[in-house]
Amino acid sequence: MNNISERLAGLSEESAVLIALYDQDDRLQYANAAFRATYALEPEETPLWADLMRRNTQAGKGTIIKATDFETWLVSAQSRRGKLPFRAFETDVADGRWFWMTETVQADGWMLCIASDITHIKTSERDLRQDRDFALRASQTDELTSISNRRFMMAALDSMVARQASAESASGCTCIMDLDYFKRINDQYGHQAGDGVLIDFARRVQPLVRRRDSFGRIGGEEFMLILPDTTLGQGELIVDRILKAVRGARPIRSAPTFSYTCSAGLAELRPGETARELYARADEALYHAKQSGRDRLKIVA
């Protein structure tokens, strides 16, 4: 067995295929020589994926990011990254090569990335595929906040329920969050300021959720958080951090004392429960949070 492991490690290191392994926090834990060369990594470096993308973009290396605002692109990318057990897509790198990349995610959040050079494929076919991928991303992304939209989130909720059913486990939570008194914000400060508050909320929540979690805007000032393999107690800690972070926000420059809050309803998936039923219970918990004073989390077991 040791000989097989050593041979596999040697072949991975020497392969022209790019191979990388990220942990549940999206920190690089292994990269072979081809991956390190492509992404300008020293042998012992273990950066977070977001930091690696940011550094390479600033240096004109690694993946080509076709966006005028890198941080907005990053939020959108993180809202999709690691949310499915398997994902495949095409990507360009700065040295002119074109790769077919796959992401395989374990239940605990560890991710294996493998990329093969497909530069030889005809440019016309490449353009068609890239247009298709762009259209797919656009159909899953909220235009204002750049996080996942309702379509993506409902599919993610169905996926979590299906996975838990097949695994005969009820572990997993859903949280619905709603910004408090949002109409007053629009009425007092204008709709542009209101949009700014929605964007601020998305930017504050995204760094607080784990890579395997899904976070998106499902309508107006309402957002949803899907927490696979998570107990009610664990989910409560995550949502409490979100509520605390939001309380400290001051997103309107013209009104430096302005602050806002949100209310949240959290429900844990029950054995045999449907996605619709789980959503309804989280929505009921949100209603109770609103009725009992807002700026709080209510939980239904």
C-alpha positions, 0 to 999 in steps of 0.5 A: 500500500505504501508503494502504491501511495508513493507511486501515486504521489510521484505521478501526481507531482510529475503529471502535466495535468494540474492537480490541487487539493483544498480543505474545507476552509478553501485553503490550498493544502496540496498542489503539484508542480504543474499547478504551482507553475501555472498559478505562480506558487512556491512549493510550501505556499498554502494560500486561501483560494480567494487570496490566490486569485486576488494575488494572481489577478493583480500580477497578471498571472493564473486564471484570466478574470474577465471582470471590471470589478474583481471583488464583485467577481469574487463574491459571485464565484464564491457563491457557486464554488464548492456547492455541488459534489462535482462541477466541470467548467472551462477556464483561460490562464494568462499564458494563453492556455485553455483548461477543462477543470473539474471540482470534486467535493467531499461531504466534509468540504475538501475539494480536489481540482484537476485541470487538463490542457484543451488549448488544441480545441477549435476556437469557434467551439471554445467561444460557443462553450464560453458563451454557454457557460456565461449564460449559465452563470448569469441565470444563477446570479442575482444581478444586483448583489452578484450572489446566487439567485432564487433559481440557484438557491432552490436547486441547492435546497432540493439537492441538499434534501435529496443527498440527505435522503439518500444518505438516510441522514437528516443533518442540514439546516436552512435559514431565511433572513429578511432585512428589517424595515427595508421599506423605510430605508428606501423611503428615507434614503432613496432606492439607490441607498436601499440597493447599497444596503442589499449589496452591503448585506451580501458582502458581509454575509459571504465571508461568514459562510463556509464553502459548502454552504449556499447563500443567495438572494431569493427576492426583494430584501429576503435571503436564504442560507443553506447549511448542509451537514449542520446541526441546529446548534452549529447553524445558530452560531453561524447565523448569530455571527451574521446578525452581529456583523450586520449590526455594526454596518454603516453602509450609507456614506451620506448618513454615517450614523445609519445602521440596519438589522435583519431577522432570521428563521432557522429550521433543521431538516427532518427525516423524510421532509421535502424541500418545500416543507423545510422552506415553509418551516424556516419561513414560519420561524422568520415570521416569529422573529419579525413578530417578536421584535426583529433583529433576532433569530428564531429556531424551529426544531 
